[in-house]
Amino acid sequence: MSELHIVRHVRVRGQVQGVSFRAFVEHHAQQRNLQGWVRNRSDGSVEAVFAGPQKSVDGVVAACRIGPLSAKVDALDQRDGTDEDLALGRSGIRFSVLPTV
């Protein structure tokens, strides 16, 4: 039986910009062979979409709750992601870092 694949959209708030949070997320997503993207938002949060096996997605979301050593995560909101969310990533790149919005 194959493992369920999911898409998850997360928003992380706190001291999460200027602390290599996007690189941290990219590294953890690539380690788990996930599809998706990560970007800073102009309100100071970091937003990401992950797609792949549920266990792998849950693992990267758990890592996001902690972040890199210099980060301080105050809140992590998550919801089911959509194909439209996933499509915002760079074409031909499995996991991408996008410009700030």
C-alpha positions in Angstrom: 0.0 0.0 0.0 1.5 3.4 -1.0 1.8 6.2 1.5 -0.7 9.1 1.2 0.6 12.2 -0.5 -0.5 15.6 0.8 0.0 19.3 0.2 0.4 21.5 3.3 0.5 25.3 3.4 2.3 26.9 6.4 2.8 30.4 7.7 5.5 30.9 10.4 5.6 34.0 12.6 8.2 35.3 15.0 11.8 36.2 14.5 12.0 34.2 11.2 13.5 36.7 8.7 17.1 37.5 8.6 18.0 34.3 10.4 18.4 31.9 7.4 14.9 30.5 7.9 14.2 30.0 4.2 17.6 28.2 3.7 16.7 26.0 6.7 13.3 25.1 5.3 14.8 24.5 1.8 17.4 22.1 3.3 14.8 20.1 5.3 12.4 19.9 2.4 15.1 18.7 0.0 16.3 16.1 2.6 12.8 14.7 2.5 12.5 15.0 -1.3 9.5 17.2 -1.0 8.0 19.5 -3.7 7.1 23.1 -3.0 8.5 26.5 -2.1 9.3 28.9 0.7 9.3 32.7 0.7 9.4 35.7 3.1 6.3 37.9 3.4 6.3 41.6 3.8 4.6 41.3 7.2 7.7 39.5 8.6 6.4 36.0 8.4 7.7 33.1 6.3 5.3 31.1 4.1 5.8 27.7 2.6 4.1 24.9 0.7 5.1 21.3 1.0 3.9 18.3 -1.1 4.8 14.7 -0.6 4.3 11.7 1.7 2.4 12.7 4.8 5.2 11.5 7.1 7.8 13.6 5.3 5.5 16.7 5.2 4.8 16.3 8.9 8.5 16.1 9.6 9.4 19.3 7.8 6.4 21.1 9.5 7.8 19.9 12.9 11.2 21.3 11.9 9.6 24.6 11.0 8.1 24.9 14.5 11.7 25.0 15.8 13.6 26.7 13.0 17.3 27.4 12.9 19.2 28.3 16.1 18.9 32.0 15.5 15.2 32.0 14.9 12.4 32.4 17.4 9.1 30.8 16.2 6.1 32.4 18.0 3.4 30.7 15.9 2.9 28.3 13.0 -0.4 28.2 11.2 -1.1 25.4 8.7 -3.9 24.3 6.4 -4.3 21.9 3.6 -2.6 23.2 0.5 -4.0 23.2 -3.0 -2.6 22.4 -6.4 -2.8 26.2 -7.0 -0.6 26.9 -4.0 1.9 24.3 -5.2 1.9 25.8 -8.8 3.4 29.1 -7.4 6.8 27.3 -7.2 9.4 27.7 -10.0 8.7 25.4 -12.9 11.2 22.6 -13.2 12.6 23.0 -9.7 11.4 20.5 -7.1 11.7 22.9 -4.1 12.3 26.6 -4.6 13.0 29.8 -2.7 10.7 32.5 -4.0 10.9 36.3 -3.8 9.3 38.2 -0.9 5.6 39.2 -1.4 
